[in-house]
Amino acid sequence: MAAEHAQSMKDGQERRELLEALLRGPCGSSAPSWLLEAAVDSDLARKPPQSDPFYGPSMDLALLALSHSSCTPQLRRESLRRCTAVQLGRLGSAEAGGMVADPVAEALRERAPVPQRMTVDLLETPTDAQLVVRQHRLHSTVITAAVDLLPSYPLVDEKEGEATSTWLERQDAAERAWHTMWKQVVTTHSEHHRLLVEWSDDKDASHVIREHLLGSIPWDVEPELLAEVAKDDLASFPHAVLTTQMCRMRRDGATEESVKEHFANDLAELIPEQRKRIDRILSDDEYGLRFGCRIAISRIASAAEGRWRYILNPDQAQKYGRPHVWRASQDQLAFLAQKFAKHAAVALELWEPDREAPIRSAKDLRWVRDLLQHLPVVTPEVKEKARMICREARRGLAGRRDYGKYGLDSDVQQARELLDTIERMTAETLTDPGPARTASLGRPDQVTVRDLAGAPDTVLDDYLRRHPGDDSLVERALLAFASRAYHRDLSFADILTRHSDPQRALLALTQNLRQLLGGGPNLREAWVDAVLNLPATETELIRVLPAWTALKARGPHGQTAHPAVTSVVRTALGNSSEAWQRFATSPASYAGPTAWLRLGDLLDAAANGTPWPTPPRK
């Protein structure tokens, strides 16, 4: 009765549910052909949403029918021929067994037996293979067939009479489209990353796939595979170093033959293709030699700027302001970053000033910052070379304006920030490798209150620990403490205990607070609260606090006035009603110069009937 009812029903959700119930229940072991055909037809009739026509609705009912033991090979073939490319991709999901996945792959091959060259238009009007790989969680057989048929590396034909520059622009656009296509593939199919790497070993797409795994979505790559891809990428750096060494020897007057003889042992370890590339560079006196002399530096700089950027700086890997969750652990990322830094240190040894390529952008400096951040041991030689780069960068950036045609030039700003960071890192002893190094504050005699105020508590604590016995630094850190509203890992008392004479220092700082700290009411309040919250506060110290702020300070447990301040006031004014009346009319204020009047000076004037004091000097 249910089967007869299903035959007569109009197609819709109720009929689909009934067909599925029949295939899973009474007809699970044996199903009539009309039932299988009806299930397939129902899914084939469904249309993709207008909002995303390249991603179709579920084909679960058709997959159930085509996977059924009663389904004939002929019915499968005929049904798959009627499918759109999107529907093929939905049928070729990971849930499909070989009984369906193999015919889906074969149907896809029949539609496009030979892949075409990539063009920009294919991003908007994709091929069947492109539509299939846009579906998530494909069966391994299906994705292998699909990537075989994806558009190949673009080679744009030059039109008659076309300018070379125009042809190059079209070629570059097609290459960017090809890169975009492969980025979509590796992003969509994280479960097939290893399959894609192994499939592409002998293909043009190999370097693109690896580059995207390393630089576009490294957080979503299985840790072991990420380490393998990173290792293979690092293996190319020594080749760049060798090229630079040979080209510079050739530039400095040696013949091509003598250069090859000098580096014969190194050349013997290269594959033929690498040797041919070096030969071409060495023999091109006009352009190749100049390019080769810089390739070690340019390659490491490009890697730090591009495909290695997130591994070197995992905190920058974010989506809508939220950090990505990495499959690799922090220790694994730190290990890879240190490997990169060691190769960068080799390139650093080869750095030399170049008038034809001045340091003028963030890309020229980012690799140096990353090197100093991750290199396990930063030697004096490394620091000195980094300082040389900083001097050249100062000259190069001096010729760049902070504002471009349409506003602030972000590259200039980034370059200046990187330069400041590198200079601070080379000015002091560095901590263990990692992000804390980039928060380096520089030499203690040059660090400012503002620098210390901007440092995280952990960085400030580590900095003070690494520079013991510097009372001037501790005093600046105390002043900096008042410039931040929230401290989680460090207290005012923690900083004060590092001073050789805490009470004398605190008294001197408070007496000269307007000159040393300045600022508005919030800074005075922060300083007074920090002082009054110390375990013990002497009367002499309370008397030099800003009067208005001290009188308004709350005591512990929500008291409206701090008991230590109240005690000092009562002791100074005693039982003299005249003194209390004069004190009530004192010029102390919330803001302005008189906000800096000291409590003790006002108490003395009120008690003695003398003129009110003038505010402390700035």
C-alpha positions as CSV (number, residue, x, y, z in Angstrom):
1,M,0.0,0.0,0.0
2,A,2.8,2.4,0.8
3,A,4.5,1.7,-2.5
4,E,1.3,2.2,-4.4
5,H,0.7,5.4,-2.6
6,A,4.3,6.6,-3.3
7,Q,3.7,6.0,-7.0
8,S,0.6,8.2,-7.1
9,M,1.9,11.0,-4.9
10,K,3.2,14.3,-6.4
11,D,6.9,14.9,-5.9
12,G,7.7,16.8,-2.7
13,Q,9.1,16.4,0.7
14,E,6.5,13.9,1.9
15,R,7.0,11.7,-1.1
16,R,10.8,11.9,-0.7
17,E,10.5,10.8,2.9
18,L,8.3,7.9,1.9
19,L,10.7,6.8,-0.9
20,E,13.6,6.9,1.6
21,A,11.6,4.9,4.1
22,L,10.8,2.3,1.5
23,L,14.4,2.0,0.4
24,R,15.7,1.7,3.9
25,G,12.9,-0.5,5.2
26,P,10.8,-3.0,3.2
27,C,12.7,-2.6,0.0
28,G,16.2,-2.5,1.6
29,S,17.3,-5.9,0.2
30,S,15.3,-5.8,-3.1
31,A,13.8,-2.8,-4.7
32,P,11.7,-2.4,-7.9
33,S,13.2,-0.3,-10.7
34,W,10.4,2.2,-10.6
35,L,11.3,3.0,-6.9
36,L,15.0,3.5,-7.7
37,E,14.2,5.6,-10.7
38,A,11.7,7.7,-8.7
39,A,14.3,8.3,-6.0
40,V,16.9,9.4,-8.6
41,D,14.4,11.6,-10.5
42,S,13.3,13.3,-7.3
43,D,16.8,14.5,-6.5
44,L,17.7,15.4,-10.1
45,A,14.6,17.7,-10.2
46,R,15.8,19.8,-7.3
47,K,17.4,23.1,-8.1
48,P,20.4,24.7,-6.5
49,P,19.8,27.9,-4.4
50,Q,20.0,31.2,-6.4
51,S,22.3,32.6,-3.8
52,D,24.9,29.9,-4.6
53,P,24.2,28.1,-7.9
54,F,27.6,26.3,-7.8
55,Y,26.6,24.4,-4.6
56,G,23.7,22.2,-5.1
57,P,21.2,20.6,-2.7
58,S,21.7,17.2,-1.1
59,M,21.6,14.1,-3.3
60,D,21.2,11.7,-0.4
61,L,18.1,10.0,-1.8
62,A,19.6,9.5,-5.3
63,L,22.8,8.2,-3.6
64,L,20.8,5.8,-1.6
65,A,19.1,4.5,-4.8
66,L,22.3,4.3,-6.9
67,S,24.1,2.5,-4.1
68,H,21.3,-0.1,-3.7
69,S,22.1,-3.7,-4.6
70,S,19.1,-3.8,-7.0
71,C,20.4,-0.8,-9.0
72,T,21.8,-1.9,-12.4
73,P,25.0,-0.5,-13.9
74,Q,23.0,0.7,-16.8
75,L,20.7,2.7,-14.5
76,R,23.7,4.2,-12.8
77,R,25.3,5.3,-16.0
78,E,22.1,6.7,-17.4
79,S,21.3,8.6,-14.2
80,L,24.8,10.1,-14.0
81,R,24.7,11.3,-17.6
82,R,21.6,13.3,-16.6
83,C,23.3,14.9,-13.6
84,T,24.7,18.4,-13.7
85,A,28.4,18.7,-12.7
86,V,27.3,20.0,-9.3
87,Q,25.1,17.0,-8.8
88,L,27.9,14.7,-9.8
89,G,30.0,16.3,-7.1
90,R,27.3,15.8,-4.5
91,L,26.9,12.1,-5.5
92,G,30.7,11.6,-5.3
93,S,30.9,12.4,-1.6
94,A,32.9,10.5,0.9
95,E,29.7,8.6,1.9
96,A,29.6,7.0,-1.6
97,G,31.1,3.6,-1.9
98,G,33.1,2.4,-4.9
99,M,29.9,1.2,-6.5
100,V,28.9,4.9,-7.1
101,A,32.2,6.8,-6.8
102,D,33.9,4.9,-9.7
103,P,31.0,5.6,-12.1
104,V,30.9,9.2,-11.0
105,A,34.6,9.6,-11.8
106,E,34.1,7.9,-15.2
107,A,31.1,10.1,-16.0
108,L,33.3,13.2,-15.2
109,R,36.1,11.9,-17.5
110,E,33.6,11.4,-20.3
111,R,32.5,15.0,-20.1
112,A,35.9,16.6,-20.4
113,P,38.6,14.0,-21.3
114,V,41.3,16.7,-21.9
115,P,41.8,19.7,-19.5
116,Q,41.9,23.1,-21.0
117,R,44.3,25.9,-20.3
118,M,43.3,28.2,-17.4
119,T,41.8,31.6,-18.2
120,V,40.4,34.4,-16.0
121,D,36.9,33.7,-17.3
122,L,37.0,30.1,-15.9
123,L,36.7,31.5,-12.3
124,E,33.2,32.9,-13.3
125,T,32.2,30.1,-15.7
126,P,33.9,27.1,-14.3
127,T,34.4,23.7,-16.0
128,D,32.6,20.6,-14.8
129,A,35.8,19.5,-13.0
130,Q,35.9,22.9,-11.2
131,L,32.3,22.6,-10.1
132,V,32.9,19.1,-8.8
133,V,35.8,20.1,-6.6
134,R,33.8,23.0,-5.1
135,Q,31.7,20.3,-3.4
136,H,32.9,19.4,0.1
137,R,34.1,16.0,1.3
138,L,34.6,14.2,-2.0
139,H,35.4,10.5,-2.3
140,S,39.1,10.0,-3.0
141,T,38.4,8.4,-6.4
142,V,36.2,11.4,-7.4
143,I,38.6,14.1,-6.3
144,T,41.5,12.3,-8.1
145,A,39.5,12.3,-11.3
146,A,38.5,15.9,-10.9
147,V,41.9,17.3,-10.3
148,D,43.2,15.4,-13.3
149,L,40.7,17.4,-15.4
150,L,41.2,20.9,-13.8
151,P,42.4,23.6,-16.1
152,S,46.2,23.5,-16.6
153,Y,48.8,26.1,-16.2
154,P,47.9,29.1,-18.4
155,L,49.8,30.0,-21.6
156,V,48.1,33.1,-23.1
157,D,48.5,33.5,-26.8
158,E,50.0,36.8,-27.9
159,K,47.6,38.6,-30.2
160,E,48.8,40.1,-33.5
161,G,50.0,43.7,-32.9
162,E,49.6,43.4,-29.1
163,A,52.2,45.2,-26.9
164,T,54.3,42.9,-24.9
165,S,53.3,44.7,-21.7
166,T,49.6,44.0,-22.4
167,W,50.3,40.4,-23.1
168,L,52.2,40.1,-19.8
169,E,49.3,41.6,-18.0
170,R,46.9,39.1,-19.4
171,Q,49.3,36.3,-18.6
172,D,49.7,37.5,-15.0
173,A,46.0,37.7,-14.6
174,A,45.5,34.1,-15.9
175,E,48.2,32.9,-13.5
176,R,46.6,34.6,-10.6
177,A,43.3,33.0,-11.6
178,W,45.1,29.6,-11.6
179,H,46.5,30.2,-8.2
180,T,43.0,31.2,-6.9
181,M,41.5,28.0,-8.3
182,W,44.0,25.8,-6.5
183,K,43.6,27.8,-3.3
184,Q,39.9,27.0,-3.4
185,V,40.8,23.3,-3.8
186,V,43.2,23.0,-0.9
187,T,40.9,25.2,1.3
188,T,37.8,23.0,0.6
189,H,39.5,19.6,0.9
190,S,41.6,19.6,4.0
191,E,41.0,15.9,4.4
192,H,42.7,15.3,1.0
193,H,45.8,17.5,1.5
194,R,48.2,14.5,1.4
195,L,46.5,13.1,-1.7
196,L,46.9,16.4,-3.5
197,V,50.6,16.7,-2.6
198,E,51.3,13.2,-3.8
199,W,49.2,13.6,-6.9
200,S,51.0,16.8,-7.9
201,D,54.6,15.6,-7.4
202,D,55.3,15.6,-11.1
203,K,52.9,18.3,-12.2
204,D,52.9,22.1,-12.6
205,A,50.5,22.5,-9.8
206,S,52.9,21.0,-7.2
207,H,54.5,24.3,-6.1
208,V,51.1,26.1,-6.0
209,I,49.5,23.4,-3.8
210,R,52.5,23.4,-1.5
211,E,52.6,27.1,-1.4
212,H,49.0,27.3,-0.4
213,L,49.4,24.6,2.3
214,L,52.3,26.5,3.7
215,G,51.1,30.0,3.4
216,S,47.4,30.2,2.9
217,I,45.9,27.7,5.4
218,P,48.8,26.2,7.4
219,W,46.6,26.1,10.5
220,D,44.3,23.5,8.8
221,V,47.1,21.2,7.6
222,E,47.9,17.9,9.4
223,P,51.1,18.6,11.4
224,E,53.2,15.9,9.9
225,L,52.4,17.0,6.4
226,L,53.0,20.6,7.3
227,A,56.4,19.7,8.5
228,E,57.2,17.8,5.3
229,V,56.1,20.6,3.1
230,A,58.1,23.1,5.2
231,K,61.2,20.9,5.1
232,D,61.0,20.6,1.3
233,D,60.6,24.4,1.0
234,L,63.6,25.1,3.2
235,A,65.7,22.7,1.1
236,S,65.6,25.2,-1.8
237,F,67.3,28.0,0.2
238,P,70.8,26.6,0.1
239,H,70.5,26.5,-3.7
240,A,69.7,30.3,-3.6
241,V,72.7,30.9,-1.3
242,L,75.0,29.0,-3.7
243,T,73.7,31.0,-6.6
244,T,74.4,34.3,-4.8
245,Q,77.9,33.2,-3.9
246,M,78.7,32.1,-7.4
247,C,77.3,35.3,-9.0
248,R,79.2,37.6,-6.7
249,M,82.4,35.8,-7.4
250,R,81.7,36.2,-11.1
251,R,80.7,39.9,-10.5
252,D,84.0,40.5,-8.7
253,G,86.0,39.5,-11.8
254,A,86.3,35.7,-11.8
255,T,85.6,33.9,-15.1
256,E,82.6,31.7,-15.4
257,E,84.8,28.6,-15.7
258,S,86.8,29.5,-12.6
259,V,83.6,30.1,-10.6
260,K,82.3,26.6,-11.6
261,E,85.6,25.0,-10.7
262,H,85.7,26.7,-7.3
263,F,82.1,25.4,-6.5
264,A,82.5,22.1,-8.3
265,N,81.6,20.0,-5.2
266,D,78.5,22.0,-4.5
267,L,77.4,21.9,-8.1
268,A,77.8,18.1,-8.1
269,E,75.1,17.8,-5.5
270,L,72.5,19.6,-7.6
271,I,70.0,18.0,-10.0
272,P,70.6,18.8,-13.7
273,E,67.7,21.3,-13.8
274,Q,69.2,23.4,-10.9
275,R,72.6,23.4,-12.6
276,K,71.1,24.6,-15.9
277,R,69.4,27.4,-14.0
278,I,72.6,28.5,-12.5
279,D,74.4,28.4,-15.8
280,R,71.8,30.6,-17.4
281,I,72.1,33.2,-14.6
282,L,75.9,33.2,-14.7
283,S,76.1,33.6,-18.4
284,D,73.7,36.6,-18.4
285,D,76.0,39.5,-17.6
286,E,73.3,42.2,-18.0
287,Y,70.4,40.9,-15.9
288,G,71.0,37.4,-14.6
289,L,74.2,38.2,-12.7
290,R,72.5,41.2,-10.9
291,F,69.5,39.0,-10.1
292,G,71.7,36.1,-8.9
293,C,73.7,38.4,-6.6
294,R,70.5,39.2,-4.6
295,I,68.6,36.0,-4.9
296,A,69.5,34.6,-1.4
297,I,68.2,37.7,0.3
298,S,65.2,38.2,-2.0
299,R,64.1,34.6,-1.7
300,I,64.2,34.6,2.2
301,A,62.5,38.0,2.2
302,S,59.7,36.8,-0.1
303,A,59.2,33.7,2.0
304,A,58.9,35.7,5.3
305,E,56.5,38.1,3.6
306,G,54.4,35.4,2.0
307,R,54.2,31.6,2.5
308,W,56.1,31.5,5.8
309,R,54.4,34.5,7.4
310,Y,51.8,32.7,9.5
311,I,54.1,30.0,10.7
312,L,56.5,32.7,11.8
313,N,53.7,34.8,13.3
314,P,50.8,32.5,14.3
315,D,49.0,35.3,16.1
316,Q,48.5,37.0,12.7
317,A,46.4,34.1,11.4
318,Q,43.0,35.4,12.1
319,K,39.5,35.4,10.6
320,Y,37.3,38.4,11.4
321,G,39.6,39.3,14.3
322,R,39.5,35.8,15.8
323,P,42.6,33.6,15.8
324,H,42.5,30.4,13.8
325,V,42.8,27.1,15.7
326,W,46.0,25.4,14.6
327,R,46.2,21.6,14.2
328,A,50.0,21.9,14.8
329,S,51.1,22.6,18.3
330,Q,53.0,25.7,19.4
331,D,56.1,23.6,19.9
332,Q,55.9,22.3,16.4
333,L,55.4,25.8,14.9
334,A,58.3,27.1,17.0
335,F,60.5,24.3,15.7
336,L,59.7,25.2,12.1
337,A,60.2,28.9,12.8
338,Q,63.7,28.2,14.2
339,K,64.6,26.1,11.1
340,F,63.6,29.1,8.9
341,A,65.6,31.5,11.1
342,K,68.7,29.4,10.7
343,H,68.5,29.6,6.9
344,A,67.7,33.3,7.2
345,A,70.9,33.8,9.3
346,V,72.9,32.3,6.4
347,A,71.3,34.7,4.0
348,L,72.0,37.5,6.5
349,E,75.7,36.8,6.2
350,L,75.5,37.5,2.5
351,W,73.6,40.8,2.9
352,E,75.4,43.9,1.4
353,P,74.2,47.4,0.7
354,D,72.8,47.8,-2.8
355,R,72.2,51.3,-4.3
356,E,70.1,49.8,-7.0
357,A,67.8,48.1,-4.5
358,P,67.6,50.3,-1.4
359,I,65.6,49.2,1.7
360,R,62.3,51.0,1.3
361,S,59.5,48.6,2.2
362,A,58.3,46.4,5.0
363,K,59.2,43.3,3.0
364,D,62.8,44.3,3.1
365,L,62.8,44.3,7.0
366,R,60.2,41.6,8.0
367,W,62.6,38.7,7.5
368,V,65.2,40.4,9.7
369,R,62.6,40.8,12.5
370,D,61.5,37.2,12.1
371,L,65.1,36.0,12.2
372,L,65.9,37.9,15.4
373,Q,62.6,36.6,16.9
374,H,63.2,32.9,16.2
375,L,66.9,32.3,15.9
376,P,67.9,30.2,18.9
377,V,71.2,32.0,19.5
378,V,71.6,35.6,18.3
379,T,75.3,36.2,18.1
380,P,77.0,39.7,18.2
381,E,77.8,39.2,14.5
382,V,74.1,38.7,13.7
383,K,73.2,41.8,15.6
384,E,75.8,43.9,13.9
385,K,74.6,42.8,10.5
386,A,71.1,43.7,11.5
387,R,72.2,47.1,12.7
388,M,73.8,47.7,9.3
389,I,70.5,46.9,7.6
390,C,68.8,49.3,10.0
391,R,71.2,52.1,9.0
392,E,70.5,51.5,5.3
393,A,66.7,51.3,6.0
394,R,66.9,54.7,7.8
395,R,68.4,56.2,4.7
396,G,66.0,54.4,2.3
397,L,62.8,55.3,4.3
398,A,63.9,58.9,4.6
399,G,63.0,59.3,1.0
400,R,59.5,57.9,1.4
401,R,56.5,60.0,2.4
402,D,54.2,58.7,5.1
403,Y,51.2,59.6,3.0
404,G,50.4,58.3,-0.5
405,K,48.0,59.5,-3.1
406,Y,44.9,58.3,-1.2
407,G,46.0,58.6,2.4
408,L,48.3,57.0,4.9
409,D,50.9,54.7,3.2
410,S,50.5,51.5,5.3
411,D,53.7,50.0,3.9
412,V,55.8,52.9,5.1
413,Q,54.2,52.7,8.5
414,Q,54.8,49.0,8.7
415,A,58.4,49.5,7.6
416,R,59.0,52.1,10.3
417,E,57.5,49.9,13.0
418,L,59.6,46.9,11.9
419,L,62.7,49.1,11.9
420,D,62.0,50.3,15.5
421,T,61.4,46.8,16.6
422,I,64.7,45.5,15.1
423,E,66.6,48.4,16.6
424,R,65.2,47.6,20.0
425,M,65.9,43.9,19.6
426,T,69.6,44.5,18.7
427,A,70.1,46.9,21.6
428,E,69.8,44.4,24.4
429,T,70.2,40.8,25.4
430,L,67.3,38.8,23.9
431,T,65.0,36.4,25.8
432,D,64.3,32.9,24.6
433,P,63.1,32.6,21.0
434,G,59.5,33.5,20.5
435,P,57.0,36.5,20.4
436,A,58.4,38.0,23.6
437,R,61.5,39.0,21.7
438,T,59.5,41.3,19.4
439,A,58.3,43.2,22.4
440,S,61.9,44.0,23.3
441,L,62.2,47.4,24.8
442,G,65.8,48.3,23.8
443,R,68.6,49.7,25.9
444,P,67.7,50.6,29.5
445,D,69.2,54.0,29.2
446,Q,67.1,54.8,26.1
447,V,63.7,53.3,27.0
448,T,61.0,55.8,27.9
449,V,58.1,55.8,30.3
450,R,55.8,55.6,27.3
451,D,57.7,52.5,26.1
452,L,57.4,50.8,29.4
453,A,53.7,51.7,29.8
454,G,53.0,50.0,26.4
455,A,54.7,46.8,27.3
456,P,52.6,43.8,28.5
457,D,53.1,42.9,32.2
458,T,55.0,39.7,31.3
459,V,57.4,41.6,29.0
460,L,57.9,44.4,31.6
461,D,58.6,41.9,34.3
462,D,61.1,40.0,32.2
463,Y,62.8,43.3,31.1
464,L,63.3,44.4,34.7
465,R,64.5,41.0,35.7
466,R,67.2,41.1,32.9
467,H,68.4,44.5,34.0
468,P,68.8,44.3,37.8
469,G,70.3,47.1,39.8
470,D,69.2,49.9,37.5
471,D,67.3,52.2,39.8
472,S,66.6,54.8,37.1
473,L,64.8,52.0,35.0
474,V,62.8,51.0,38.1
475,E,61.7,54.6,38.7
476,R,60.5,54.9,35.1
477,A,58.7,51.6,35.4
478,L,56.9,52.9,38.5
479,L,55.8,56.0,36.6
480,A,54.7,53.8,33.6
481,F,52.6,51.8,36.0
482,A,50.2,54.8,36.5
483,S,49.8,55.1,32.7
484,R,47.9,51.8,32.3
485,A,44.5,51.1,33.8
486,Y,44.8,47.4,34.2
487,H,47.6,45.1,35.4
488,R,47.0,41.4,35.7
489,D,50.5,39.9,36.3
490,L,52.5,42.7,37.9
491,S,51.8,45.0,40.9
492,F,53.2,48.4,41.9
493,A,54.8,46.8,44.9
494,D,56.5,44.1,42.7
495,I,58.3,46.9,40.8
496,L,59.1,49.0,43.9
497,T,60.9,46.1,45.6
498,R,63.5,46.1,42.7
499,H,64.8,49.5,43.8
500,S,67.8,49.8,46.1
501,D,66.1,52.4,48.2
502,P,62.3,52.1,47.7
503,Q,61.1,54.7,50.1
504,R,63.5,57.4,49.0
505,A,62.6,56.8,45.4
506,L,58.9,56.8,46.0
507,L,59.2,60.1,47.9
508,A,61.3,61.8,45.2
509,L,59.0,60.6,42.4
510,T,55.8,61.8,44.2
511,Q,57.4,65.2,45.1
512,N,58.1,65.8,41.4
513,L,55.1,64.0,40.1
514,R,53.9,66.9,37.9
515,Q,57.3,67.2,36.2
516,L,57.9,63.5,35.8
517,L,54.4,62.1,35.1
518,G,52.1,65.0,34.2
519,G,48.8,64.3,32.5
520,G,45.2,64.4,33.6
521,P,43.2,63.3,36.7
522,N,43.3,59.6,35.7
523,L,47.1,59.5,36.0
524,R,47.1,61.2,39.4
525,E,44.4,58.8,40.6
526,A,46.3,55.8,39.4
527,W,49.5,57.0,41.2
528,V,47.7,57.9,44.4
529,D,45.8,54.5,44.4
530,A,49.1,52.6,43.8
531,V,50.8,54.4,46.7
532,L,48.0,54.1,49.1
533,N,47.6,50.4,48.3
534,L,51.1,49.6,49.4
535,P,51.4,47.5,52.6
536,A,52.7,50.5,54.5
537,T,52.7,54.1,53.6
538,E,54.7,56.7,55.7
539,T,53.2,60.0,56.7
540,E,55.9,61.9,54.8
541,L,54.9,60.2,51.6
542,I,51.2,60.9,52.0
543,R,51.9,64.6,52.6
544,V,53.5,65.0,49.1
545,L,50.5,63.4,47.3
546,P,48.3,65.6,45.1
547,A,45.8,67.0,47.7
548,W,42.5,66.8,45.8
549,T,43.2,63.3,44.5
550,A,44.4,62.0,47.9
551,L,41.3,63.4,49.7
552,K,39.0,61.8,47.2
553,A,40.8,58.4,47.3
554,R,38.6,55.6,48.7
555,G,39.7,53.4,51.4
556,P,39.6,49.6,51.6
557,H,36.2,47.8,51.7
558,G,34.4,50.8,50.0
559,Q,35.3,53.4,52.6
560,T,34.5,56.9,51.4
561,A,38.0,58.2,52.5
562,H,41.3,56.5,52.9
563,P,42.1,56.1,56.6
564,A,45.8,56.9,56.1
565,V,44.9,60.2,54.5
566,T,42.3,61.0,57.1
567,S,44.8,60.3,59.9
568,V,47.4,62.7,58.3
569,V,44.8,65.5,58.0
570,R,43.5,65.1,61.5
571,T,47.0,65.1,62.9
572,A,48.0,68.3,61.0
573,L,44.8,70.3,61.8
574,G,44.2,69.0,65.3
575,N,41.2,70.7,67.1
576,S,41.6,74.1,65.5
577,S,38.3,75.1,63.9
578,E,40.0,78.0,62.1
579,A,42.5,75.6,60.6
580,W,39.7,73.3,59.4
581,Q,37.8,76.2,58.0
582,R,40.8,77.5,56.1
583,F,41.6,74.0,54.8
584,A,38.0,73.7,53.5
585,T,38.6,76.8,51.3
586,S,42.0,75.7,49.9
587,P,42.6,76.1,46.2
588,A,43.0,72.4,45.5
589,S,41.0,71.3,42.5
590,Y,40.2,68.3,40.3
591,A,42.0,69.6,37.3
592,G,44.3,72.3,36.2
593,P,47.6,73.5,37.8
594,T,46.1,73.5,41.3
595,A,45.3,69.8,41.1
596,W,49.0,69.3,41.6
597,L,49.1,71.1,45.0
598,R,50.6,68.8,47.6
599,L,48.5,67.7,50.6
600,G,51.2,68.6,53.2
601,D,51.7,72.1,51.8
602,L,48.0,72.9,52.1
603,L,47.8,71.4,55.6
604,D,50.7,73.5,56.8
605,A,49.2,76.7,55.2
606,A,45.8,76.0,56.8
607,A,47.3,75.2,60.2
608,N,49.7,78.2,60.3
609,G,47.5,80.7,58.6
610,T,50.1,81.4,55.9
611,P,49.4,82.1,52.2
612,W,48.4,79.2,50.0
613,P,51.4,77.6,48.1
614,T,51.8,77.9,44.4
615,P,51.5,74.7,42.3
616,P,54.7,72.6,41.7
617,R,56.6,73.4,38.5
618,K,56.1,71.4,35.4
